[in-house]
Amino acid sequence: MSGFESMAAGCSPPEWEDVIRGVDRTASRMTRTRLRRNARHARMVARMLGVVAVVSMLCSLSVFAWAFCAQAANAREDAATAAGAVSSAGHRIDGMISKAREYNKRLAASPQSIGEPLAADGAAAGDFTFDGDRDYQSQLDLGDGIMGTLRIPRIGLELPIRHGAGEYALSNGLGHLHGTSLPVGGASTHAVITGHRGLVDKELFTRLDELREGDPFYIELGEGRILAYVVTGMRVVDPDDTESLAVMPGDDLVTLVTCTPIMLNTRRLLVTGRRASMPDAAPYPAQAEGDGHPKGVGMAVMASAFAVG
């Protein structure tokens, strides 16, 4: 047997065939090993990404649950505060309303300066509390600066209204914009009520844009004195556009103001209502169409979106 034949006999048929075809079996084994290693790495990465996705989902659900509970709890607390102040007014409310109407008459008879005051040099002073205006601060104070309660059945809102638009007022309910009529109704009055929007732990005016023309809202002053208003218009304006907030001779108006769009706050959303008689033009609060959404859902969804993003 020749050397060539001996070599052929010593090789298994597949290996000899590899030699004939020029196949490097060792290289093939290395390739397969590398492919298996890559596959294991890919599976490990996929498992890690799955874990990250699950953790992110759990975090977002936790934020959702926290925001939901926080909004619901804060809404109940604010409503209780408003109800307590209104109920405590008692017989004093008649005198308060009488004084407030005299204040409104003086306001309507003079040029209005609405909102943020100006310093001596004409620049914005940055004071929205107006603590220095003693006449204003003494008007319609049911306790802790609360003027009354705003109730909007359509969005399930019930919040106290306080003097000025400082941080305390807006963090604990709503504020009354200085330079506008006090919210006691009457001809030639235009009260402006302001509120935050887009807070995670408080709903406040977040859903104000859900109102539509014809929706009623109410201001409660105590001792059964409830003023009903029906939405007549909605508009978006620049922050310094206060022309539409001025008193209109003969009209009894209330405008609700908040920032828009949410998180940017570059403009102002105005929702204006005209005084309406109950129950002819507006239903009593208990008969008004209520809120179809669970309290806190709006901002809880936003909170979960931020957590995922």
C-alpha positions as CSV (number, residue, x, y, z in Angstrom):
1,M,0.0,0.0,0.0
2,S,1.4,3.4,-1.0
3,G,1.9,6.2,1.4
4,F,-1.0,8.1,-0.1
5,E,-3.3,5.1,0.3
6,S,-2.2,4.7,3.9
7,M,-3.0,8.3,4.6
8,A,-6.4,7.9,3.0
9,A,-7.1,4.7,5.0
10,G,-6.2,6.5,8.3
11,C,-8.7,9.3,7.7
12,S,-12.4,8.9,8.3
13,P,-14.5,9.5,5.2
14,P,-15.9,12.9,6.3
15,E,-12.5,14.3,7.2
16,W,-10.9,13.0,4.0
17,E,-13.7,14.6,2.1
18,D,-13.0,17.9,3.9
19,V,-9.3,17.6,2.8
20,I,-10.4,17.0,-0.8
21,R,-12.8,20.0,-0.7
22,G,-10.3,22.2,1.1
23,V,-12.5,22.6,4.2
24,D,-10.8,23.6,7.5
25,R,-12.8,21.8,10.1
26,T,-10.9,23.5,12.9
27,A,-11.9,26.9,11.6
28,S,-15.5,25.7,11.3
29,R,-15.5,24.6,14.9
30,M,-14.2,28.0,16.0
31,T,-16.9,29.7,13.9
32,R,-19.6,27.6,15.6
33,T,-18.1,28.3,19.0
34,R,-18.2,32.0,18.3
35,L,-21.8,31.9,17.0
36,R,-22.8,30.0,20.2
37,R,-21.1,32.6,22.3
38,N,-22.8,35.4,20.5
39,A,-26.2,33.7,20.9
40,R,-25.6,33.3,24.6
41,H,-24.7,37.0,24.8
42,A,-27.8,38.0,22.9
43,R,-30.0,36.0,25.2
44,M,-28.4,37.5,28.2
45,V,-28.9,41.0,26.9
46,A,-32.5,40.2,26.1
47,R,-33.1,39.0,29.6
48,M,-31.5,42.1,31.0
49,L,-33.6,44.4,28.8
50,G,-36.7,42.4,30.0
51,V,-35.8,43.0,33.6
52,V,-35.3,46.7,33.0
53,A,-38.6,46.9,31.2
54,V,-40.4,45.2,34.1
55,V,-38.7,47.5,36.7
56,S,-39.6,50.5,34.6
57,M,-43.2,49.4,34.4
58,L,-43.4,48.8,38.2
59,C,-41.9,52.2,38.8
60,S,-44.4,53.9,36.5
61,L,-47.2,52.0,38.2
62,S,-45.9,53.1,41.6
63,V,-45.8,56.8,40.5
64,F,-49.3,56.4,39.0
65,A,-50.7,55.0,42.3
66,W,-48.9,57.7,44.3
67,A,-50.3,60.5,42.1
68,F,-53.8,59.0,42.1
69,C,-53.8,58.7,45.9
70,A,-52.2,62.2,46.5
71,Q,-54.6,64.0,44.2
72,A,-57.6,62.3,45.7
73,A,-56.4,63.0,49.3
74,N,-55.6,66.6,48.5
75,A,-58.9,67.1,46.7
76,R,-60.8,65.9,49.8
77,E,-58.7,68.1,52.1
78,D,-59.2,71.2,50.0
79,A,-63.0,70.6,49.7
80,A,-63.2,70.1,53.5
81,T,-61.3,73.3,54.1
82,A,-63.6,75.2,51.7
83,A,-66.7,73.7,53.3
84,G,-65.5,74.5,56.8
85,A,-64.8,78.2,56.0
86,V,-68.1,78.7,54.2
87,S,-70.1,77.0,57.0
88,S,-68.3,79.1,59.7
89,A,-69.3,82.4,58.2
90,G,-72.8,82.2,59.7
91,H,-74.7,85.4,60.1
92,R,-71.5,87.4,59.3
93,I,-71.9,86.7,55.6
94,D,-74.6,89.3,55.1
95,G,-72.4,92.2,56.2
96,M,-69.5,90.8,54.3
97,I,-71.4,90.6,51.0
98,S,-72.8,94.1,51.5
99,K,-69.3,95.5,52.0
100,A,-68.0,93.5,49.1
101,R,-70.6,95.0,46.8
102,E,-69.7,98.5,47.8
103,Y,-66.1,97.6,47.0
104,N,-67.1,96.4,43.6
105,K,-69.0,99.6,42.9
106,R,-65.9,101.6,43.6
107,L,-63.8,99.3,41.5
108,A,-66.2,99.6,38.5
109,A,-66.2,103.4,38.8
110,S,-62.4,103.7,38.6
111,P,-59.8,102.6,36.1
112,Q,-58.9,99.0,36.7
113,S,-55.3,97.8,37.3
114,I,-55.5,94.1,37.0
115,G,-53.0,91.6,38.2
116,E,-49.3,92.1,39.0
117,P,-48.5,95.5,40.4
118,L,-45.9,97.8,39.0
119,A,-42.9,99.3,40.9
120,A,-42.1,103.0,40.8
121,D,-39.9,102.5,37.7
122,G,-42.8,100.8,35.8
123,A,-41.3,97.3,36.1
124,A,-43.4,94.4,37.4
125,A,-43.1,94.2,41.1
126,G,-43.6,90.4,41.2
127,D,-46.1,90.5,44.1
128,F,-49.3,88.6,43.6
129,T,-50.3,88.5,47.2
130,F,-51.3,92.1,47.6
131,D,-50.8,91.9,51.3
132,G,-50.2,95.6,51.5
133,D,-53.7,96.4,50.2
134,R,-55.5,96.4,53.6
135,D,-58.9,97.4,52.1
136,Y,-58.8,94.4,49.7
137,Q,-57.5,91.9,52.3
138,S,-60.3,92.9,54.8
139,Q,-63.0,92.1,52.3
140,L,-65.0,88.9,52.3
141,D,-62.6,86.9,54.6
142,L,-64.4,83.8,55.9
143,G,-61.2,82.7,57.6
144,D,-57.6,82.1,56.4
145,G,-58.2,84.5,53.5
146,I,-60.9,82.3,52.0
147,M,-63.6,84.2,50.1
148,G,-65.8,81.3,49.2
149,T,-65.8,78.0,47.3
150,L,-65.7,77.4,43.6
151,R,-67.6,74.2,42.5
152,I,-67.5,72.8,39.0
153,P,-69.5,69.6,38.8
154,R,-68.4,68.7,35.3
155,I,-64.8,68.1,36.4
156,G,-65.5,67.2,40.1
157,L,-63.9,70.4,41.4
158,E,-64.5,72.0,44.8
159,L,-61.9,74.4,46.0
160,P,-61.5,77.4,48.3
161,I,-60.9,80.8,46.8
162,R,-58.4,83.0,48.6
163,H,-57.3,86.6,48.3
164,G,-54.6,87.3,45.7
165,A,-52.7,84.9,43.5
166,G,-49.7,84.3,45.7
167,E,-48.1,80.8,46.1
168,Y,-50.0,80.0,49.4
169,A,-53.3,80.6,47.7
170,L,-52.5,78.7,44.6
171,S,-50.9,75.8,46.4
172,N,-53.9,75.3,48.6
173,G,-56.7,75.9,46.2
174,L,-57.5,78.9,44.0
175,G,-56.7,82.6,44.0
176,H,-58.7,85.8,43.3
177,L,-57.0,88.1,40.9
178,H,-56.5,91.5,42.5
179,G,-58.0,94.4,40.6
180,T,-61.1,92.4,39.6
181,S,-64.5,92.3,41.2
182,L,-65.0,90.3,44.4
183,P,-67.0,87.1,43.7
184,V,-70.3,88.2,45.2
185,G,-72.2,88.8,41.9
186,G,-74.2,91.8,40.8
187,A,-74.4,94.1,37.8
188,S,-71.1,95.5,36.4
189,T,-68.9,92.9,38.1
190,H,-66.3,90.6,36.7
191,A,-64.5,88.4,39.2
192,V,-61.4,86.5,38.0
193,I,-60.3,83.3,39.7
194,T,-56.9,81.8,39.0
195,G,-55.4,78.3,39.6
196,H,-52.4,76.1,38.8
197,R,-52.5,73.4,36.2
198,G,-50.3,70.4,35.6
199,L,-49.2,69.6,39.2
200,V,-48.6,66.0,39.9
201,D,-50.0,65.9,43.4
202,K,-53.0,68.3,42.9
203,E,-55.5,68.5,40.1
204,L,-56.7,72.1,40.7
205,F,-57.4,73.6,37.2
206,T,-55.7,70.8,35.2
207,R,-58.9,69.8,33.6
208,L,-60.3,73.3,33.1
209,D,-60.0,72.8,29.3
210,E,-62.7,70.1,29.5
211,L,-65.4,72.6,30.1
212,R,-67.7,73.5,27.3
213,E,-70.2,76.3,26.6
214,G,-73.3,75.7,28.6
215,D,-71.6,74.0,31.5
216,P,-72.5,75.5,34.9
217,F,-70.2,76.4,37.8
218,Y,-71.0,77.8,41.2
219,I,-69.6,80.1,43.9
220,E,-70.7,79.3,47.4
221,L,-70.5,82.1,50.0
222,G,-72.2,80.5,53.0
223,E,-75.6,80.4,54.6
224,G,-77.1,78.9,51.4
225,R,-75.9,81.8,49.2
226,I,-74.9,80.1,45.9
227,L,-74.2,82.0,42.7
228,A,-74.6,80.1,39.5
229,Y,-72.7,80.9,36.2
230,V,-72.9,79.2,32.8
231,V,-69.9,79.0,30.5
232,T,-70.3,81.4,27.6
233,G,-66.8,81.3,26.1
234,M,-63.3,80.0,26.2
235,R,-60.2,81.6,24.7
236,V,-56.4,81.5,24.9
237,V,-54.5,84.8,25.3
238,D,-51.0,86.1,26.1
239,P,-50.2,86.5,29.8
240,D,-50.2,90.3,29.6
241,D,-53.6,90.5,27.8
242,T,-56.0,91.5,30.6
243,E,-58.4,93.5,28.4
244,S,-61.0,90.7,28.5
245,L,-60.9,90.6,32.3
246,A,-62.2,94.1,32.8
247,V,-65.7,94.9,34.1
248,M,-68.4,95.0,31.3
249,P,-71.1,97.6,32.2
250,G,-74.2,95.8,33.3
251,D,-72.8,92.2,33.1
252,D,-72.3,89.8,35.9
253,L,-69.3,87.7,34.9
254,V,-66.7,85.3,36.4
255,T,-63.6,84.2,34.4
256,L,-61.5,81.2,35.4
257,V,-57.8,81.5,34.4
258,T,-55.0,79.0,34.2
259,C,-51.8,78.5,32.3
260,T,-51.6,76.6,29.0
261,P,-50.2,74.5,27.5
262,I,-49.4,72.2,30.4
263,M,-45.7,72.3,31.4
264,L,-44.9,75.2,29.0
265,N,-47.3,77.8,30.6
266,T,-46.6,80.3,27.9
267,R,-50.2,81.5,27.5
268,R,-53.4,81.7,29.5
269,L,-56.7,79.8,29.1
270,L,-59.7,81.9,30.0
271,V,-63.1,80.3,30.7
272,T,-65.8,82.9,31.2
273,G,-69.3,82.4,32.7
274,R,-72.3,84.6,32.9
275,R,-74.6,84.7,35.9
276,A,-77.6,82.4,35.5
277,S,-80.7,82.0,37.6
278,M,-81.4,78.6,39.3
279,P,-83.1,76.3,38.4
280,D,-84.3,77.9,35.1
281,A,-81.0,78.8,33.4
282,A,-78.7,76.6,35.5
283,P,-79.5,73.5,37.6
284,Y,-78.9,73.5,41.3
285,P,-75.4,72.1,42.1
286,A,-76.7,68.7,43.3
287,Q,-78.6,68.3,40.0
288,A,-75.8,69.4,37.7
289,E,-74.1,66.7,35.5
290,G,-71.2,65.3,37.4
291,D,-67.7,64.1,36.7
292,G,-67.4,60.8,34.9
293,H,-63.7,60.4,35.7
294,P,-62.2,59.0,38.9
295,K,-60.5,61.7,40.9
296,G,-56.8,62.0,40.1
297,V,-56.7,60.0,36.8
298,G,-55.6,62.9,34.6
299,M,-52.4,63.8,36.4
300,A,-51.7,60.2,37.4
301,V,-51.5,59.3,33.8
302,M,-49.2,62.2,33.2
303,A,-47.0,61.1,36.1
304,S,-46.6,57.6,34.8
305,A,-45.7,59.0,31.4
306,F,-42.9,61.1,32.9
307,A,-41.7,58.0,34.8
308,V,-41.5,55.9,31.7
309,G,-40.0,58.7,29.6
